[in-house]
């Protein structure tokens, strides 16, 4: 906002103010002070940078326009703050100090917006100084300095990224203190007589096999029940996809999983996380007469695992193909359900489309009784290809169920889930979901501005879930409340959904307490 003479540039000042105003508009999730500060900073920086190539405007030219523009910005910003307070009735309140957020975000955004100009002026000054001392072209010296600085920063960034990823891998691979010992459970991988070494399972694998729903709990809400089977093969359990899939099949055979009436194939998220509410729902609705199988393809969070989608899809497809071969040999094979959530949904959909595709243009799927994709990330996907295909189920929430659905392809995506709504095209094209009637929980006050809305939804991704322990909700990227009724309909089961939800909510509380107590054995009073 300050030009090379040290004067305030009115054009840049107004541009930054416009970015701040837009940053205060409601988007898909409510904001905390920290969330709003980050959104304000990037929006202010973006609009400020747009004026970099425009010659500085003398203050005397804009001295009458600036007060009027800033006054309008303050008034409009106040309207947007009020709209934020009324735009999220399905969410619990999030503490937002708008004054602090705007002040900190504007300062950070203005600093960022001025960085390119400051860097260019510094490079010109340094180039001129070197040319004066050593001779040569000032422009050449400036370019050399910029190249050297850029190379150094890139090197430092690469080292930092490698260190950060290494740390995240260690976190994803580490066992919870409460789950360091192999389970004494004959129905899971890593248990007694298992060919899967428990210590090769990363954090999410150990949780999956150690926290299986026991028959006695299922029986309490669903009547006589069997012990469900869980198979999990970790990324470090075997070195290749083929070997990991071979182990998964061997474990299913050993545990009697293929003799169960239902086989649940789970496509995990990037970290290897398999949604426990989905697995537990299937275990309850089938009275424990089921087996679940997961083969891991990564240990990093999903946002850092996008480059592993191809490996994940190959892993899931290899598992499906090998299972199909085995099931064709059986006189009474189990029904097969595939489930994927978030990045796991994208991986599952990519797996189905590997040539030869298992999905027809009409939504029929070979070798599977049903495919359930939940919270599919935005962008190119099978979900988007099937939006207008009859005989394919698309839901925003479980209340949209008619009770008559018997389709193979199911897509459950909240209208206001930033994960499903963000994609690269949001930067330059108004999306269909911001035209005409708004979906459930999409604020009426939300609008679309090139680039800025793209930034806003990126930061919404970080805060896309507001999960309250033991209370299932249907909002943002939290699908816990939808999973039991939707999966019950997919399975065409007659279980008491309300009692199953109560069981799963109580199990979530106990699960969290177990893991929390292990990390922090004692808490101060």
N, C-alpha and C positions, 0 to 999 in steps of 0.2 A: 504493500500500500504506500510505500515511500519510494520516491523516484531517486535517480542518481544524484540529484542536488540536495537530497535530504528533505524535500517537500512531500506532503501528502498528495498522492495521485487520486483525484476524485473518482475517476473511472474505475480504478481497481478497488477503491473503498466501497463503491456501490455494488460492484460485482461480488465482492466478499459478502456484503450484507444480503444480497439475493441468495447466495448459497446457504447462509445461515437460516434465512426464512424457510427455504425449501427443506432444510434438514429437520425442521420442527414439525413438519407435516406427519400425521399418523401413517404408518405403513402396516406391516402384517403382525407385529408383536409389540406389546407395550415396552417402554424403555426405562431403564434405571438412569441415574445421573451419569454413570460411567459410559453406558451405552450411548446416551445422547451426546456426550462429549466427543466420542469417537466419530459419530455420524456428522456432527457439526464441523469437526475439524476437516474431514475429507471433503465434505460438500463445499465448505468455504475455500479450501485449497484449490479444488477443481475449478470453481468459477473464477477465482483470483488468477489462476494460471492462464485462463483463456484470454486475459488482457495483456499478457506478457509481450506479444508481438505487436501490440498497438502502441504508437508513440505516446509518451506521457502527455497528459492534459494539464495545462497550467491551472493552479488552484483558483485563480481569478475567474476562469471560465466556468468552473463548477461550483463556486462558493454559494450560489443561490439554489442550485439543484440538490446539492448534498444534504442540507438539512431536511428538505422535503422528502427526499428518497429515504433517508434514515428514519424519519418519522413514520412514513408508510411501512417501512420494514418492521419497526417496533410494534406497530398496531397489528400488522398481519401476523407477526410471530406470536403475539399474545393470543390471537384467535386459534392458531395451530396448537398451542400448548393446551388451551381449553378443550380443543377437539381430542387431543390425546387422552385427556382425563375421562372422556365419555365414549371412546371408540372401542373399548375392550371389555364388554360386560362378561364375557366367558372366562376372563383371566382374573387371578388375584391381583390386587394393586401392587405396583412396583414403585418404590420410592424414587421420585424424580424431583431434583432441585434444578429447575430450568435456568435460574439465574446463574448458578455455578457452572452448569453445563455449557451455557452459551458463552460465558466469559472465557472459560478454559478452552473450549472448542474453537472460538473465534481467534484467540491468541495463537493457538497451535496452527490453525488453518492459514492465518495471515503469514506466519513464519514460513510455513511450507510453500505458500504461494510465492513468497519473495525469494525462495532459495535458488531457483534457476537464474533469475536476474542477478542475484548476488554472486553466484558462482561464475557467471559470464563476465561480470565486471572485474572480479578478482583475477580471473584468467587473463583478461586483457591488460590489467595493470601489471601483473607479474610478467607477462610476455614482453611488455614494453620495457620493464626494468631490466630484464635479461638481455634484450636486444641492445639496450643502451650500454650495458657492461661488456657483453661478449660479441656484439655485432649480429647481423642476420635479421631476418624478418620477424617483427613482433607477432604477426599472425601465426607464423610457423612455431615460434616458441609457445604461444598460447595453446595451439593445438597439441603440441607435445606434452605440455603440462596437464591438459585435460585428459589425454590418453593415459598418462602415468597415474593420475589420480583415479580415473575410472578403473584401471587395471588393479590398482591396490585395493579399492573398495570392493571390487568383484571378488578378489582373493580372500579378503577378510569375511565377506558374506558367505562364500563357499565353505570356508572353515567353520563358520558359525552354524550354517545349515547342517553340515555333516555332524557336528557335535550335538546339535539339537535332535536330529533324527536318531542318532545313536542313543541318546538319553530316552527318547520316546520308545524306541524298540526295547530298551531294558525295562521300562515300565510295563509295556505290553507283555513281555515274557515273564516277568516276575510273578511269583505265586503270592496270593494273600497269605499272611501268617497263619490264619486259621485253616488253610487248605494245603499246607505243605506235605502232610502225610497222605499217602494213597488211601482212597476210601475202601472200607471193608464191605463192599457192596458187590454181590455177584452179578448184578444186572447192568454194569457200566464198563466202558473202556477204562483201563488203568486200575481196575479192581483185581480181585484174586484170579489167578490163572490167565490174565489178559496178556496178549502179545504186544499191547501198547504200553510202553514204559510211562508211568504217570509223570515222571520228572521231565518228559519231553513235551508235556502239554503246557502251553502258556497260560496266562492268568484266566482268560475267558474259557479256555478248554477245561481247566480244573473246576471252575465254577459250574460249568454245564454238567459235568459228570458227577460232581459231588453234591449237587443240590436237586437231584431228581425227586419227583413227587412220589412218595411212598404209597403203596396200595391202601394202607389204613386211612390215610387222609382222603384219598379219592373215594373210598367206600363210605366215608362219613357223609358225603354229599351226593353220591351217585349209585349207591348200592354195591353189591358184590363186585370186587375188582381184582384185576391181576396186577403184577408188578411190571410197570413199563420199563422198556429197555432204552438206554442211551449210548450211542456210539459217537466218539469224537476223536478225530485223527488230527494231531497238531502239525503245524508247518515244519517243526523240527523232529517229528516222529520218524520221518523217512525223507530221503533227499529228493525224490522226484514225484511228479503228479501221479504217474502210474503206480508207484510203490505205495503212495498214500491211499489211493483208491483200492488197491489190492488188500491193504490192511483193513480198510473200512468194510469191505465185503467179508473178509475172514472173521472180523468181529461180529458182524451181523449174523453170520452162520453160527459162530460159537455161542452167542447169547440167545439164539432162537428168535432173532428179530424178524427173519423172513417168514416165520410161522405165525406172526401176529396178523390180525385182520387189517391193520392200518400201518403204513410205513410213511413217516414224515421225513422228507429230504429238505434240510434247511441250508439255504445259501447265506453264509454269514456276512457280516459287515467287514470293513477293511481290517479291523483289529482281531477278527475271529469271533466277535460277539454274535451269539445266536439268541434271539429274543426269547427270554424265559417265559414271558406271559403267553406267547404263542405255543411254545412246547408244552407248558402246563395245561393250557386250555385243551389241546388235543389229547393229552393224557387223561384229563377228566372226562371229556365227552366220549372217549372210547372205553371208559372203564378200565384204563390201564392196558388194554389189549392193543398196544402199539409199540413201535420202535422208532426212535429219532436218530438220524445220522447227519453228522457235520464233518466236512473236510476243510481245514483251514488253508488259506492262501496268503495271509499277511498278518502282521502284528501292529501296524501303525493305525492311528485313527483314520476313519474313512476319508476325510478331507485331504489326507496325505497319501491315500492309497489309490488315487484315480489311475495311476499308471499300471496298477496291478489288476485292473478290470479284465483285461484279456486273459491273464493267468487264472483269475478267479473263474471266468466263464469256461475256460478249458477244463478246469478242475471239476466244476459242477457237471459239465456235459459228459466228461469221461465217466463220472460216477453214474449218471443217468443211463448211458449206453451200456455200461457193464451190468447195471441192475436189470435193464430190459432183457439182456441175454440170459441172465440167471432166472428171471421170473417167467420167461417163456418155457422154461423146463418144468415149471411147477404146475400141477393139476389145479390147484386153488391158490393163486398168488394173492398177496394182499393188495388192497387198494393203495395207490401211491399219491400222496399229496406233496407238492413242493411249495415251500414258503421262503420268501425273501423280503427283507425290510431295509429301507434306505439304500445304501450302496449295494447291499445284498440283493435288493430287488432288481437293480440294474444288472448285476452280475447274472442273476437267474434268467432275465430276459435275453441277455446276450447269449447265454448258454443255449437257450432254446432255438436261437436263430443261426447257430453254427451249421454250416452245410454238412449234410442235408438238414434243412430246417424241420423242426418238430411241430411247427405252428402253421396252420393253413390260413389263407386269407379270410376264411369264415370264422376263425377263432377256435378251430378244433386243434387239440394237442395230442400227438401220438405218444403212447406209453405212459401217460399220466392221467389220473382221474380228475385232478384239479391243480391249478397253479394260483397261488395267492401272492400278489405283489403289493407291498404296503409302503407308502411314502417314497415312491420312485423319484429320484432326483430329476430336476428339470433338464431340458435338452432332448436330444434325439433318444427315442426309446420305443419299445414295442407298445407300451401304454399309449403313447401319442398316435401311433399308427392305427390303433384299434379304437380310437375315440368314438367313431361313428359306425362301428361294426355291430350289427344285431347279434344277440346271443353272447355278448361279452358284458360282464358286470362292472360298472364304474360307480363307486360310492364315495361320498364325502364323509358319511358317518353311518353308524349301524342303524339309526332310526329310519334310513331310507330303504331298508330291507322290506320286501313285500312278503317274504316267506315262501315264495314259489320258485325262487332261483335254483336252477339245477345245471348251471353252466360250468364250463371248465376253466375259463379265464376270469380271474377276479382282480380288480384293481381298486385299492382303497387309498385315497389321497385326499387329505383335508384341503378345502378351498384356500385356506389361509396358512398353509404350511410353507415357510420360506424355502425349505429344501426342495419341494416339488415345483415351486414357482420361479426360482432363480435359474437363469441361463444367460449365456453370453449375449444373445440377441436382445435382451432387456435393455442393453446400453443404447441401442439405436432404433428399436421398434416397440411401439405400444403393444403390450400383450393382449390377447383376447379376453383374459380374465379381468382386465381393467376397462373393458368396454361394456356398455349395456348394464344388465343386472349384475350386481356383485354376488359372489358366493358367500357362504356362511362365514362369518367373522372377518370378512374383508371390509375394512372401514370405508364408509361412503366418502370420507374426506381424503382418502388416498388418491393421488393423481400420478401421472407419469411425466417425467422430465428426462430427456436424454442424458445418459451417464449418471445423473444424480440418483435417480430411482434405482439404478443398477447398484450403486454404492450402498444405498439404504438397505436394500434387500440382502446384500452380502453381510452386513452387520446384523441383520435380523437372523441370519443363519446361526450366528454364534449364540443367540439367545432364543432359539426356536422352541425350546421345551421348558416348561415350568412344572416339574413333576413334584407333587406333594406325596410323600411316602404313604403308601397304603390307601390312597384315594385316587382311583382311576379316573382320568379325565379324557376328553376328546377335543383337543385343541393343539394348534401349532404342530410340532413334530412328535407329539405324545399321542400314541394310538392305543394305549392300554385299555381304555374303556370300550373301544370298538372290537378288539380282538376276540373276546369270548363269544359275543353274539354272532359275529361274522363267521368265525370258524365253526361254530355250532351249526350254522346254516349250510356252510360248505360241506360239512360232514353229514348233514341231514340227521343230526342227533336230536334226542328228545330230553336232554339233561336240563336241570333247573339252572338257567343262566344266572339268576340272582345269587343262588347259593354258591355256584362255582366262582363268581366274581368275589364274593365275600371270602372264600377260601384263598384265592390268589392274592387278594389284598393283604390278608393276614400273613401269608407266606412271604410276601415282599417285605413286610415289617421285620419278620424274624430273620430273613436273609440279610437285610441291611444291618441289623443288630449284630449278627454273627461276624460279618466282615468288619464292622466298625469296632467291635470289642477287641478283635484281633490286632487291629492297627493301633488303637489307643486303649490298653488294658484297663486303665483307671482314669477317670475324669475328676477334676477338682469339684468339690461341692459348690 
